[in-house]
Amino acid sequence: MKSARFNLITIAVLLTFAVAIFLPAASVRAQVPPGRTAPVPASPHGLIVDRTPTYKWTGVTDATGYQFQVWKGTTKVLDRTPDTSTCNWTYCNRTPEVTLSYSDYKWRVRALVGGVWGTWSSYVNFSVSPPSFYSSFNGS
């Protein structure tokens, strides 16, 4: 009887750990802690091929809107102010209808909390590049 009880407890503990590892915590929201007003840009970054990328950032508690900008050198090429309808439990995102040229860019985002614009995030650099092409055709 004692070994059956021990086995049942062992199974319950292992099941608890398995659930904790494989299921996300529904009550945890990937947001900037209260009091901090700068969202964190997630993507795009690095080298991308999409000329109309989706801009994605962490949400800010109690934010009612956001502003994000895209710069090509010293020229602003995009400035949008989406509301929080672009947010879910993990990230906020927006895909504007602006086609970028093949070039280097940087972008940043800030949040509107209590009617006041917060600080800008750090810039995130990305480059839009045409897709690479490979052909095994050898001419014969």
Protein Blocks (a to p, Z undefined) as FASTA:
>chain_A
ZZmmmmmmmmmmmmmmmmmmmpccfkbccdddehiacdcdfbdchjdfbfbdcdddddde
hiabdcddddehjacfbdcdddfklpcfkbccdddfbdcddddddddddddeehiacddd
ddddddddddddddfbeoZZ
